[in-house]
């Protein structure tokens, strides 16, 4: 007979308890916190209404909430508390059909406008458990401490420089410094810090922020003294990209993100991701993504596709107004997201078989016959099977294809937008039927003309290795190269060709014609002035050559050689040809007045440093710098002057030039005066020291009873009766040269 519980020892009692099966009781009565509440969201920021208005508000709210998912039981799934006065409290609890829909609602609807006066906040109900544990929420209310107001440094203070100078950042060794450009003089340091970054530095597009890259994430600096403005904790971040208007920043890391919940702004939503898009103003992540696999699609001709890239960067590309950001899944689709909610446009990606690359227009454009401005997106697909390659223009947000162009025998293609969105050039590398030779032609889409006509430039004999539009202009430069000799280490010679539109009457732009070609070059890089007109064509990162050619496309001196050249919107002149051994980078300052050429230790370790040139190719200064890595001019935001005010400035440019010439003269005189003052200070220090030494010597002689040598000599002369010495001067005339001239 088995003993009763009262007859068991403590040890036997514990064993008997462990052997009892409570599974049926747990299944019936256990509280499933996560399963029961993870379908609920809390909607805050609602209007305060009475009981009569509540029903109408609930129906309106459900209609809005159903855009992100399906409410479980209609109005019964919305609980809106009412107070003793019969008024709502401004929030409601809502139950969705699934946890996934609840999460989607928090991402898509949080921070969106319910109407003109109310912006709703949508959060998961279970977040109260996450943020409430570990004593993070106090039972007693404590009002927040309001910090006293302190003036902050102006983030664009450098634009108020009375001398209208520009700044640049320089990374060398372990030091990063920001400097004023002083033309011929040594740059003036503003701030210079050791270990300011671990990888590289980058300016934001309008120059407001300087970004430094660290193992822990990205930091933004700004203001007159470059204080830290914002931090983005993305572990092992390697690449960053700003949006055009500096509202957002994208970060990428090769390593998946590991999140420690509750530490920092990252949540479990970012766990295992590689890419984060951040709100620059708040410092919070908007959405995170996995990196795409860049493998060719099944059944595609690998030879017809470009070489596999290591990293698809930038991973996300922005529309000009930042309303949309798009991402390509190679060979499959484009996903367009709306900011700031980061919801997928129309809840679906655009399926595009074989897509290789895409680009946004850098400016909002207005096509003829279309009354509104629109964001245009271009993309191209290769030949797959019997289907030809093609280029297409898509209007966003309608996703309407407004223009397509079929291409044949395509090896590769590159999309080049003009800075104002007036033109889009497709550089098409074509192969012959035997695929033994490759040539290039240009397909230029004239965006603002009716029907978006395409102009073809196909008179190119060799392959185009580089192409660049003139900023804010309608001219372009390209570099062509012949085929390399088999088995030879010598690179083929290149040619630099300039194209400009024909002059036409009226507002239109004529067809593009060849202006001139410079043969037997080694050039591989095209660097336009940000203001247009001037361009530097250079040979960069080539050990054997380091040429720099400075061109002016609106030369004001000699007229064009013939009538054909005079009919084009250009007057080309090679202003100067120079050389910078080992040059790896060429950068223009934002005003187009100066150019820097530099040799970075990241590429080679020979004669590292930088040089500053004028726009016409005159060397201003040379700065050999040990362990030089990077130099970037600080960008300027767009001008606030109207077009009429800009015309007034151009008309009175000579008067402004006189003022700046006087300022330059004062600066030079100030520099000379500084040298004179330094010399005078040294002279006064010397004379003061000499006078003090003489006084000390006199005192020392008096103590020792030694007479001064001059006094001793005068005493001897007095005793001997010698007369004072007399100085006799004698003038001697000597004829150096003599000429005779007969005057009639």
C-alpha positions as CSV (number, residue, x, y, z in Angstrom):
1,X,0.0,0.0,0.0
2,X,1.4,3.3,-1.0
3,X,2.1,5.8,1.8
4,X,0.0,9.0,1.9
5,X,1.5,12.5,1.3
6,X,1.7,13.1,5.0
7,X,3.9,10.1,5.4
8,X,6.5,11.1,2.8
9,X,9.8,12.8,3.5
10,X,10.5,16.2,2.0
11,X,12.7,14.7,-0.7
12,X,10.1,12.1,-1.6
13,X,7.4,14.8,-1.6
14,X,9.3,16.9,-4.1
15,X,9.8,13.9,-6.4
16,X,6.1,13.1,-6.3
17,X,5.2,16.7,-7.2
18,X,7.5,16.6,-10.2
19,X,5.9,13.4,-11.4
20,X,2.4,14.9,-11.4
21,X,1.3,15.9,-15.0
22,X,-0.1,19.5,-14.9
23,X,-0.1,20.0,-18.7
24,X,-3.9,19.9,-19.0
25,X,-4.2,22.6,-16.4
26,X,-1.5,24.8,-17.9
27,X,-3.1,24.5,-21.3
28,X,-6.5,25.6,-19.9
29,X,-5.4,28.4,-17.5
30,X,-2.0,29.6,-18.5
31,X,-1.9,33.3,-19.5
32,X,-0.4,33.7,-23.0
33,X,0.8,37.3,-22.9
34,X,2.5,37.5,-26.3
35,X,-0.2,35.4,-28.1
36,X,-3.0,37.4,-26.6
37,X,-1.8,41.0,-27.1
38,X,0.5,41.1,-30.0
39,X,-2.4,41.7,-32.4
40,X,-3.3,44.9,-30.5
41,X,-2.1,48.4,-31.3
42,X,-2.5,51.7,-29.4
43,X,-3.6,54.7,-31.6
44,X,-2.8,58.0,-29.9
45,X,-3.3,61.6,-31.0
46,X,-7.0,61.2,-31.9
47,X,-9.5,64.1,-31.7
48,X,-11.4,64.6,-28.4
49,X,-15.1,63.8,-29.1
50,X,-18.4,63.2,-27.2
51,X,-20.4,60.0,-27.3
52,X,-22.5,61.1,-30.2
53,X,-19.4,61.9,-32.3
54,X,-17.6,58.7,-31.2
55,X,-19.3,56.4,-33.7
56,X,-18.5,58.6,-36.7
57,X,-14.8,58.9,-35.5
58,X,-14.5,55.1,-35.1
59,X,-15.8,54.5,-38.6
60,X,-13.4,57.0,-40.0
61,X,-10.5,55.6,-38.0
62,X,-11.3,52.0,-39.1
63,X,-11.2,53.1,-42.8
64,X,-7.8,54.6,-42.2
65,X,-6.4,51.6,-40.2
66,X,-7.6,49.1,-42.8
67,X,-5.1,50.5,-45.3
68,X,-2.3,48.7,-43.4
69,X,-4.2,45.5,-42.6
70,X,-7.7,44.2,-41.6
71,X,-9.4,45.0,-38.3
72,X,-10.5,41.8,-36.7
73,X,-14.2,42.4,-35.9
74,X,-15.0,45.9,-37.3
75,X,-16.2,48.4,-34.7
76,X,-16.1,45.8,-31.9
77,X,-12.3,45.6,-32.2
78,X,-11.9,49.4,-31.5
79,X,-12.0,50.3,-27.8
80,X,-12.1,54.1,-27.2
81,X,-12.2,55.0,-23.5
82,X,-14.6,57.8,-22.4
83,X,-14.1,59.8,-19.2
84,X,-16.7,60.8,-16.6
85,X,-17.7,63.9,-18.6
86,X,-18.6,61.8,-21.6
87,X,-15.6,62.8,-23.7
88,X,-12.9,60.6,-25.2
89,X,-9.4,60.5,-24.0
90,X,-7.7,60.9,-27.4
91,X,-6.5,57.3,-27.8
92,X,-8.0,53.9,-28.7
93,X,-7.0,50.2,-28.6
94,X,-7.4,48.4,-31.9
95,X,-7.2,44.6,-32.6
96,X,-5.9,43.4,-36.0
97,X,-6.5,40.0,-37.5
98,X,-2.8,39.0,-37.1
99,X,0.4,40.1,-35.4
100,X,2.0,40.8,-38.8
101,X,-0.7,43.2,-39.7
102,X,-0.3,45.0,-36.3
103,X,3.4,45.4,-37.0
104,X,2.7,46.7,-40.5
105,X,0.3,49.3,-39.0
106,X,2.9,50.6,-36.7
107,X,5.4,51.1,-39.6
108,X,3.0,52.5,-42.1
109,X,0.7,54.6,-40.0
110,X,2.8,55.9,-37.2
111,X,3.4,59.6,-37.5
112,X,0.9,60.1,-40.3
113,X,-1.8,62.8,-40.6
114,X,-5.3,61.8,-39.7
115,X,-6.6,65.2,-40.8
116,X,-5.3,68.7,-41.0
117,X,-5.1,69.1,-37.2
118,X,-4.3,65.6,-35.9
119,X,-1.3,63.3,-36.4
120,X,-1.7,59.8,-35.0
121,X,0.9,57.7,-33.2
122,X,0.5,53.9,-33.7
123,X,2.4,51.6,-31.3
124,X,2.2,47.9,-30.4
125,X,0.4,47.2,-27.1
126,X,3.1,44.8,-26.0
127,X,5.7,47.6,-26.1
128,X,4.5,48.5,-22.6
129,X,6.0,45.2,-21.4
130,X,9.3,45.9,-23.2
131,X,9.7,49.5,-22.0
132,X,8.2,48.9,-18.6
133,X,10.5,46.1,-17.4
134,X,13.6,46.7,-15.4
135,X,12.2,49.7,-13.7
136,X,12.2,51.9,-16.7
137,X,8.7,53.3,-15.9
138,X,8.3,54.8,-12.5
139,X,4.9,54.3,-10.7
140,X,5.0,58.0,-9.6
141,X,4.8,60.8,-12.2
142,X,7.8,63.1,-12.2
143,X,7.6,66.1,-14.6
144,X,10.5,66.3,-17.0
145,X,13.3,68.7,-16.3
146,X,13.3,71.5,-19.0
147,X,16.9,72.4,-19.8
148,X,17.6,76.2,-20.0
149,X,17.7,77.6,-23.4
150,X,21.2,77.9,-24.9
151,X,22.2,79.4,-28.2
152,X,23.3,76.9,-30.8
153,X,25.9,77.5,-33.4
154,X,24.6,78.3,-36.9
155,X,25.0,75.2,-39.1
156,X,25.7,77.4,-42.1
157,X,28.0,79.9,-40.5
158,X,30.8,79.4,-43.0
159,X,28.6,81.1,-45.7
160,X,28.9,84.5,-43.8
161,X,32.7,84.7,-44.3
162,X,33.4,88.4,-45.3
163,X,36.1,87.2,-47.8
164,X,33.7,84.7,-49.4
165,X,36.2,81.9,-48.9
166,X,35.5,78.2,-49.1
167,X,36.4,75.4,-46.8
168,X,37.8,71.9,-47.3
169,X,38.3,68.9,-45.1
170,X,41.6,67.0,-45.2
171,X,42.4,63.6,-43.9
172,X,46.0,62.7,-43.4
173,X,47.6,60.2,-41.1
174,X,45.4,60.0,-38.1
175,X,44.4,63.6,-38.3
176,X,41.3,65.2,-39.9
177,X,41.2,69.0,-40.2
178,X,38.9,71.6,-41.7
179,X,40.6,74.6,-43.4
180,X,39.9,77.9,-45.0
181,X,41.2,78.2,-48.5
182,X,43.6,81.2,-48.7
183,X,44.6,80.9,-52.3
184,X,48.4,81.2,-52.5
185,X,48.9,81.3,-48.8
186,X,48.9,78.2,-46.5
187,X,45.3,77.1,-45.6
188,X,44.0,78.5,-42.3
189,X,43.0,75.7,-39.9
190,X,39.6,75.9,-38.3
191,X,39.7,72.6,-36.4
192,X,42.2,69.8,-36.5
193,X,41.6,66.6,-34.5
194,X,43.3,63.3,-34.1
195,X,41.4,60.1,-34.6
196,X,38.3,62.0,-35.8
197,X,37.3,59.1,-38.1
198,X,38.3,55.5,-38.6
199,X,37.5,55.0,-42.3
200,X,36.8,58.3,-44.2
201,X,34.9,61.5,-43.9
202,X,32.1,62.9,-46.1
203,X,30.2,66.2,-46.5
204,X,26.4,66.2,-46.8
205,X,25.2,67.4,-50.2
206,X,24.6,71.0,-49.1
207,X,27.6,71.1,-46.8
208,X,25.7,71.4,-43.5
209,X,27.2,68.3,-41.9
210,X,30.5,66.5,-41.8
211,X,30.2,62.7,-41.3
212,X,32.8,60.6,-39.6
213,X,32.7,56.8,-39.8
214,X,33.5,54.6,-36.8
215,X,33.2,51.0,-35.8
216,X,30.2,51.9,-33.6
217,X,28.4,53.9,-36.3
218,X,28.2,57.3,-38.0
219,X,28.6,60.8,-36.3
220,X,27.6,64.1,-37.8
221,X,29.4,67.3,-36.9
222,X,28.5,71.0,-37.7
223,X,28.5,74.6,-36.6
224,X,31.3,77.0,-36.3
225,X,33.4,74.8,-34.0
226,X,32.2,71.5,-35.4
227,X,30.4,70.1,-32.4
228,X,28.7,66.7,-32.6
229,X,25.1,67.1,-33.9
230,X,23.8,63.5,-34.3
231,X,24.8,59.9,-33.9
232,X,23.6,56.8,-35.8
233,X,24.7,53.6,-34.1
234,X,25.2,51.1,-36.9
235,X,27.9,48.6,-35.9
236,X,30.7,48.1,-38.4
237,X,29.2,50.6,-40.9
238,X,31.3,50.8,-44.1
239,X,29.3,53.0,-46.5
240,X,26.9,55.9,-46.1
241,X,24.8,58.0,-48.5
242,X,22.9,61.2,-47.9
243,X,19.6,62.1,-49.5
244,X,19.7,65.2,-51.8
245,X,18.2,67.6,-49.3
246,X,19.9,66.1,-46.2
247,X,16.7,64.8,-44.6
248,X,17.8,61.2,-44.6
249,X,21.0,59.1,-44.5
250,X,21.5,55.4,-45.5
251,X,24.1,53.2,-43.8
252,X,25.4,49.8,-44.9
253,X,27.5,47.2,-43.1
254,X,28.7,43.9,-44.5
255,X,28.0,42.3,-41.1
256,X,24.4,41.6,-40.1
257,X,23.2,43.8,-37.2
258,X,23.1,42.3,-33.7
259,X,20.7,44.1,-31.5
260,X,20.9,44.4,-27.7
261,X,17.3,45.2,-26.9
262,X,16.8,48.3,-24.9
263,X,20.2,49.8,-25.7
264,X,20.0,52.6,-28.3
265,X,17.5,53.3,-31.0
266,X,17.8,49.9,-32.8
267,X,15.1,47.4,-32.1
268,X,14.5,43.7,-33.0
269,X,13.2,44.9,-36.4
270,X,16.8,45.7,-37.3
271,X,18.2,42.3,-36.2
272,X,20.1,40.5,-38.9
273,X,19.8,43.4,-41.4
274,X,22.6,45.2,-43.4
275,X,21.0,48.5,-44.4
276,X,19.3,51.2,-42.4
277,X,17.6,54.4,-43.6
278,X,17.6,57.0,-40.8
279,X,15.7,60.2,-40.2
280,X,18.5,62.7,-40.0
281,X,16.5,65.2,-37.9
282,X,15.4,62.7,-35.2
283,X,18.3,60.2,-35.4
284,X,15.9,57.3,-35.4
285,X,15.8,54.5,-38.0
286,X,12.9,54.6,-40.5
287,X,13.3,51.1,-41.9
288,X,16.0,48.4,-42.2
289,X,16.7,46.0,-45.0
290,X,18.7,42.9,-46.0
291,X,21.3,43.2,-48.7
292,X,20.4,41.7,-52.1
293,X,22.3,38.8,-53.7
294,X,23.9,40.1,-56.9
295,X,23.8,36.8,-58.9
296,X,22.7,36.6,-62.6
297,X,19.1,35.5,-63.1
298,X,18.4,31.9,-64.2
299,X,18.7,31.5,-68.0
300,X,20.3,34.9,-68.6
301,X,23.3,35.2,-70.9
302,X,26.1,36.0,-68.4
303,X,28.3,37.4,-71.2
304,X,25.7,40.0,-72.0
305,X,25.6,41.2,-68.4
306,X,28.0,43.6,-66.7
307,X,30.7,42.1,-64.4
308,X,29.3,41.1,-61.0
309,X,29.7,43.9,-58.5
310,X,30.9,43.3,-55.0
311,X,28.4,45.8,-53.4
312,X,25.3,47.3,-54.9
313,X,25.9,50.9,-53.8
314,X,24.1,53.2,-53.4
315,X,21.7,50.5,-52.4
316,X,18.8,53.1,-52.4
317,X,18.5,56.0,-54.8
318,X,16.5,59.1,-54.0
319,X,14.1,61.2,-56.1
320,X,15.0,64.9,-56.4
321,X,12.4,66.0,-53.9
322,X,13.1,63.1,-51.5
323,X,9.4,62.0,-51.6
324,X,10.5,58.6,-52.9
325,X,13.4,56.3,-52.5
326,X,13.9,53.2,-54.7
327,X,15.8,50.0,-54.5
328,X,16.5,47.5,-57.3
329,X,16.4,43.8,-56.9
330,X,18.9,42.8,-59.6
331,X,17.2,41.2,-62.7
332,X,13.8,41.2,-61.0
333,X,12.1,44.4,-59.8
334,X,12.3,47.9,-58.5
335,X,10.7,48.7,-55.1
336,X,9.7,52.4,-54.6
337,X,9.1,53.6,-51.0
338,X,7.3,56.7,-49.9
339,X,8.9,58.9,-47.2
340,X,8.8,59.3,-44.3
341,X,6.5,56.3,-43.7
342,X,8.7,54.1,-45.9
343,X,5.7,52.2,-47.1
344,X,5.9,50.4,-50.4
345,X,4.2,52.5,-53.2
346,X,0.9,50.9,-54.1
347,X,1.9,48.0,-51.8
348,X,3.8,46.2,-54.6
349,X,7.1,46.3,-56.4
350,X,7.5,47.0,-60.1
351,X,8.3,43.7,-61.8
352,X,11.0,44.3,-64.5
353,X,12.6,41.2,-66.0
354,X,16.3,41.3,-66.2
355,X,16.7,44.9,-64.9
356,X,20.4,45.8,-64.6
357,X,20.4,49.5,-63.4
358,X,18.2,52.5,-62.8
359,X,18.6,56.2,-62.1
360,X,16.3,59.0,-60.9
361,X,16.2,62.3,-62.7
362,X,18.2,64.8,-60.6
363,X,15.5,67.4,-60.9
364,X,11.7,67.5,-61.1
365,X,10.8,67.8,-64.8
366,X,7.9,69.0,-66.8
367,X,7.3,67.3,-70.1
368,X,5.5,69.1,-72.9
369,X,1.8,68.7,-72.6
370,X,2.0,67.8,-68.9
371,X,0.9,70.6,-66.6
372,X,2.6,69.3,-63.4
373,X,6.2,68.5,-62.5
374,X,7.0,64.9,-62.0
375,X,9.7,62.5,-60.8
376,X,11.1,60.4,-63.7
377,X,13.0,57.2,-63.2
378,X,15.0,55.5,-66.0
379,X,16.1,51.9,-66.2
380,X,17.5,49.5,-68.8
381,X,17.3,45.7,-69.3
382,X,19.7,43.5,-71.4
383,X,18.9,41.1,-74.1
384,X,17.4,37.9,-72.8
385,X,16.6,35.2,-75.3
386,X,14.9,36.8,-78.3
387,X,13.9,39.8,-76.4
388,X,15.9,43.0,-77.2
389,X,17.5,45.2,-74.7
390,X,15.5,48.3,-73.8
391,X,15.6,51.6,-72.0
392,X,12.4,53.0,-70.3
393,X,11.3,56.1,-68.6
394,X,8.8,55.7,-65.8
395,X,6.7,58.5,-64.1
396,X,6.3,58.3,-60.4
397,X,4.0,57.9,-58.5
398,X,1.7,56.8,-61.4
399,X,4.3,54.2,-62.5
400,X,3.3,55.0,-66.1
401,X,5.9,54.1,-68.7
402,X,6.2,57.4,-70.7
403,X,8.9,56.3,-73.2
404,X,10.8,53.1,-74.2
405,X,13.6,52.5,-76.6
406,X,14.7,49.1,-77.9
407,X,18.4,48.4,-78.3
408,X,20.2,45.6,-80.2
409,X,23.6,43.8,-79.8
410,X,24.1,45.5,-76.4
411,X,27.1,44.6,-74.3
412,X,26.6,47.2,-71.6
413,X,24.7,50.5,-71.1
414,X,25.1,53.5,-68.7
415,X,22.4,56.0,-67.8
416,X,23.6,59.7,-67.6
417,X,21.1,62.4,-66.6
418,X,21.7,66.1,-67.2
419,X,21.7,68.0,-63.9
420,X,18.4,69.8,-64.6
421,X,16.6,66.8,-66.1
422,X,16.5,68.2,-69.6
423,X,18.3,65.3,-71.2
424,X,19.1,61.7,-70.4
425,X,21.9,60.0,-72.4
426,X,22.3,56.3,-72.6
427,X,25.8,55.3,-73.5
428,X,25.4,52.0,-75.3
429,X,28.3,49.7,-75.9
430,X,27.4,47.4,-78.9
431,X,29.1,44.3,-80.2
432,X,29.3,43.1,-83.7
433,X,27.5,40.0,-84.7
434,X,30.7,38.0,-84.3
435,X,31.2,39.7,-80.8
436,X,34.9,40.3,-81.8
437,X,34.6,44.1,-81.8
438,X,32.8,46.7,-79.6
439,X,31.6,50.2,-80.5
440,X,29.6,52.9,-78.7
441,X,26.7,55.1,-79.7
442,X,24.8,57.7,-77.6
443,X,21.0,57.6,-77.3
444,X,19.9,61.1,-76.0
445,X,16.4,61.4,-74.7
446,X,15.1,65.0,-75.0
447,X,12.9,65.0,-72.0
448,X,11.1,68.4,-72.3
449,X,10.1,68.0,-75.9
450,X,6.8,66.5,-77.1
451,X,6.8,62.7,-77.1
452,X,10.4,62.6,-75.6
453,X,12.2,62.2,-79.0
454,X,15.5,60.3,-79.0
455,X,18.6,61.7,-80.8
456,X,21.3,59.2,-81.8
457,X,25.0,60.1,-81.9
458,X,26.6,57.1,-83.7
459,X,29.6,58.6,-85.5
460,X,31.9,57.3,-82.8
461,X,34.6,54.9,-84.1
462,X,36.0,53.7,-80.7
463,X,34.6,52.7,-77.4
464,X,33.5,55.5,-75.0
465,X,35.2,55.0,-71.6
466,X,33.9,58.2,-70.0
467,X,31.0,60.6,-70.5
468,X,29.9,63.7,-68.6
469,X,27.2,66.4,-69.1
470,X,28.0,70.0,-68.3
471,X,26.3,71.0,-65.0
472,X,23.4,73.3,-65.6
473,X,24.3,73.3,-69.3
474,X,23.6,71.3,-72.5
475,X,27.1,70.3,-73.6
476,X,29.0,67.2,-73.0
477,X,32.5,65.7,-73.1
478,X,33.4,62.1,-73.8
479,X,36.7,60.1,-73.9
480,X,37.1,57.3,-76.4
481,X,39.8,54.6,-76.5
482,X,40.9,52.2,-79.2
483,X,41.4,48.5,-78.7
484,X,44.4,47.4,-76.6
485,X,47.2,45.6,-78.4
486,X,47.2,41.9,-77.4
487,X,50.0,41.0,-75.1
488,X,51.1,44.6,-74.6
489,X,51.2,46.3,-71.2
490,X,50.9,49.8,-72.8
491,X,47.4,51.3,-72.6
492,X,45.9,52.5,-75.8
493,X,45.8,56.2,-76.6
494,X,42.6,58.0,-75.9
495,X,40.8,60.9,-77.6
496,X,38.8,63.7,-75.9
497,X,35.7,64.9,-77.9
498,X,33.5,67.9,-77.2
499,X,29.8,68.2,-78.3
500,X,27.5,71.2,-78.2
501,X,24.0,71.9,-79.6
502,X,23.5,74.0,-82.7
503,X,22.3,77.6,-82.3
504,X,18.6,77.9,-83.1
505,X,16.1,80.8,-83.0
506,X,13.7,80.7,-80.2
507,X,13.7,78.9,-76.8
508,X,14.5,75.4,-78.1
509,X,17.8,73.5,-78.1
510,X,19.3,72.4,-81.4
511,X,20.7,69.0,-82.3
512,X,24.0,67.9,-80.8
513,X,27.1,68.3,-83.1
514,X,30.7,67.5,-82.7
515,X,32.9,70.6,-81.8
516,X,36.4,69.2,-81.7
517,X,38.5,66.2,-80.8
518,X,41.9,66.1,-79.2
519,X,43.8,63.0,-80.2
520,X,46.8,61.1,-78.8
521,X,45.8,61.6,-75.2
522,X,46.1,59.4,-72.1
523,X,43.1,60.9,-70.3
524,X,40.5,58.8,-68.4
525,X,38.7,61.3,-66.2
526,X,36.3,64.3,-66.9
527,X,35.8,66.9,-64.1
528,X,33.4,69.7,-64.9
529,X,33.3,72.9,-62.9
530,X,30.1,72.9,-60.8
531,X,29.1,76.1,-62.6
532,X,29.7,74.7,-66.0
533,X,31.8,76.3,-68.9
534,X,35.2,75.0,-67.6
535,X,36.3,71.4,-67.5
536,X,39.5,69.5,-66.5
537,X,40.2,66.3,-68.4
538,X,42.9,64.3,-66.5
539,X,44.8,61.1,-66.4
540,X,44.2,59.7,-62.8
541,X,45.5,56.6,-61.0
542,X,47.8,55.7,-63.9
543,X,51.5,55.2,-63.0
544,X,52.9,56.1,-66.4
545,X,50.9,59.4,-67.0
546,X,49.5,62.2,-64.9
547,X,48.2,64.8,-67.4
548,X,45.9,67.7,-66.6
549,X,44.2,69.7,-69.4
550,X,42.2,72.8,-68.6
551,X,39.5,73.7,-71.2
552,X,37.1,76.7,-71.6
553,X,34.0,76.1,-73.8
554,X,33.0,79.8,-73.8
555,X,36.4,81.3,-74.7
556,X,36.1,85.1,-75.0
557,X,39.2,85.6,-77.1
558,X,39.6,84.2,-80.6
559,X,36.5,83.5,-82.7
560,X,35.7,80.0,-84.0
561,X,37.9,78.9,-86.9
562,X,35.0,78.3,-89.4
563,X,31.3,78.8,-90.0
564,X,30.4,75.3,-88.9
565,X,32.0,75.9,-85.5
566,X,30.5,79.4,-85.2
567,X,27.0,77.8,-85.6
568,X,27.5,75.8,-82.4
569,X,26.8,76.9,-78.9
570,X,30.5,76.7,-77.9
571,X,33.9,78.4,-78.4
572,X,36.4,75.8,-77.3
573,X,39.9,76.6,-76.1
574,X,42.6,74.5,-74.4
575,X,43.8,77.0,-71.8
576,X,46.7,75.1,-70.2
577,X,48.2,71.6,-70.0
578,X,50.0,70.6,-66.8
579,X,51.2,67.5,-64.9
580,X,50.8,66.3,-61.4
581,X,52.8,63.1,-60.8
582,X,50.7,60.3,-59.2
583,X,47.4,62.3,-59.2
584,X,44.5,60.1,-58.0
585,X,41.7,62.7,-57.5
586,X,40.5,66.0,-59.0
587,X,38.0,68.2,-57.2
588,X,36.5,71.6,-57.9
589,X,35.6,74.1,-55.2
590,X,31.8,74.8,-55.2
591,X,32.3,78.2,-56.8
592,X,34.2,76.9,-59.8
593,X,37.2,79.2,-59.1
594,X,39.7,76.6,-57.9
595,X,40.7,73.0,-58.6
596,X,42.6,70.7,-56.3
597,X,44.6,67.7,-57.6
598,X,45.8,65.2,-55.0
599,X,47.7,61.9,-54.7
600,X,46.2,59.7,-52.0
601,X,48.1,57.1,-50.0
602,X,45.0,54.9,-50.4
603,X,46.2,54.4,-54.0
604,X,49.9,54.6,-53.8
605,X,52.7,56.0,-51.5
606,X,54.6,58.2,-54.0
607,X,54.7,62.0,-53.5
608,X,51.4,62.1,-51.6
609,X,49.9,65.6,-51.1
610,X,47.8,68.1,-53.0
611,X,48.0,71.1,-55.3
612,X,45.6,74.1,-55.7
613,X,45.1,75.5,-59.2
614,X,43.0,78.3,-60.7
615,X,40.2,77.4,-63.1
616,X,42.5,78.2,-66.0
617,X,45.3,75.9,-64.9
618,X,47.6,78.3,-63.0
619,X,49.3,76.6,-60.1
620,X,48.7,78.6,-56.8
621,X,50.3,76.4,-54.2
622,X,51.8,73.0,-53.7
623,X,51.5,71.0,-50.5
624,X,53.4,67.7,-50.1
625,X,51.7,65.9,-47.2
626,X,52.9,62.7,-45.5
627,X,50.2,60.0,-45.4
628,X,47.7,62.2,-47.3
629,X,44.4,60.3,-47.8
630,X,41.5,62.6,-48.7
631,X,40.6,66.2,-49.5
632,X,37.0,67.3,-50.1
633,X,35.7,70.8,-50.7
634,X,32.7,71.8,-48.6
635,X,29.6,72.0,-50.8
636,X,27.4,75.1,-50.8
637,X,23.5,75.0,-50.8
638,X,21.6,76.4,-53.7
639,X,21.6,80.2,-54.0
640,X,18.6,82.1,-52.5
641,X,18.9,84.8,-55.2
642,X,16.1,84.9,-57.8
643,X,17.0,84.7,-61.5
644,X,16.6,88.5,-61.9
645,X,18.9,89.1,-58.9
646,X,21.5,86.7,-60.5
647,X,21.3,88.6,-63.8
648,X,21.9,91.9,-61.9
649,X,25.0,90.4,-60.3
650,X,26.3,89.3,-63.7
651,X,25.7,92.7,-65.2
652,X,27.5,94.4,-62.4
653,X,30.2,91.8,-62.1
654,X,33.1,94.2,-62.9
655,X,32.0,96.5,-60.0
656,X,32.0,93.5,-57.6
657,X,35.3,92.3,-59.0
658,X,36.9,95.7,-58.1
659,X,35.7,95.3,-54.5
660,X,37.2,91.8,-54.3
661,X,40.4,92.9,-56.0
662,X,40.8,95.6,-53.3
663,X,40.1,92.9,-50.7
664,X,42.7,90.6,-52.2
665,X,45.2,93.5,-52.2
666,X,44.4,94.3,-48.6
667,X,45.0,90.6,-47.7
668,X,48.3,90.6,-49.5
669,X,49.3,93.8,-47.8
670,X,48.1,92.4,-44.5
671,X,50.3,89.3,-45.1
672,X,53.3,91.6,-45.9
673,X,52.5,93.8,-42.8
674,X,52.5,90.6,-40.7
675,X,56.0,89.7,-42.0
676,X,57.2,93.3,-41.2
677,X,55.7,93.2,-37.7
678,X,57.3,89.8,-37.1
679,X,60.7,91.1,-38.1
680,X,60.3,94.3,-36.0
681,X,59.3,92.2,-33.0
682,X,62.5,90.1,-33.5
683,X,64.6,93.2,-33.8
684,X,63.2,94.7,-30.6
685,X,63.8,91.5,-28.8
686,X,67.4,91.5,-30.0
687,X,68.1,95.1,-29.0
688,X,66.5,94.6,-25.6
689,X,68.6,91.6,-24.9
690,X,71.8,93.4,-26.1
691,X,71.0,96.4,-23.9
692,X,70.4,94.2,-20.9
693,X,73.7,92.3,-21.5
694,X,75.6,95.5,-21.6
695,X,74.2,96.8,-18.4
696,X,75.0,93.5,-16.7
697,X,78.6,93.7,-18.1
698,X,79.1,97.2,-16.7
699,X,77.9,96.1,-13.3
700,X,80.2,93.1,-13.3
701,X,83.2,95.3,-14.2
702,X,82.5,97.8,-11.5
703,X,82.3,95.0,-8.9
704,X,85.7,93.6,-10.1
705,X,87.3,97.1,-10.5
706,X,87.9,96.8,-14.2
707,X,87.6,99.8,-16.4
708,X,85.7,99.9,-19.6
709,X,88.0,99.5,-22.6
710,X,86.7,102.6,-24.3
711,X,87.2,104.7,-21.1
712,X,90.8,103.3,-20.8
713,X,91.6,104.3,-24.4
714,X,90.2,107.8,-24.0
715,X,92.3,108.2,-20.8
716,X,95.5,107.2,-22.6
717,X,94.8,109.6,-25.4
718,X,94.3,112.4,-22.9
719,X,97.6,111.7,-21.2
720,X,99.6,111.5,-24.5
721,X,98.0,114.7,-25.9
722,X,96.9,112.9,-29.0
723,X,94.5,114.9,-31.1
724,X,91.2,113.5,-32.1
725,X,91.1,111.4,-35.2
726,X,89.9,113.2,-38.4
727,X,88.0,111.5,-41.2
728,X,89.2,112.5,-44.7
729,X,86.8,111.9,-47.6
730,X,88.1,111.6,-51.2
731,X,85.8,111.4,-54.2
732,X,87.0,109.3,-57.2
733,X,85.2,109.5,-60.6
734,X,85.4,106.7,-63.0
735,X,84.0,106.5,-66.5
736,X,82.3,103.2,-67.0
737,X,80.8,103.6,-70.4
738,X,80.7,106.4,-73.0
739,X,78.6,106.6,-76.2
740,X,78.4,109.2,-79.0
741,X,75.2,110.0,-80.9
742,X,74.9,112.4,-83.8
743,X,71.8,114.6,-83.5
744,X,70.6,116.2,-86.7
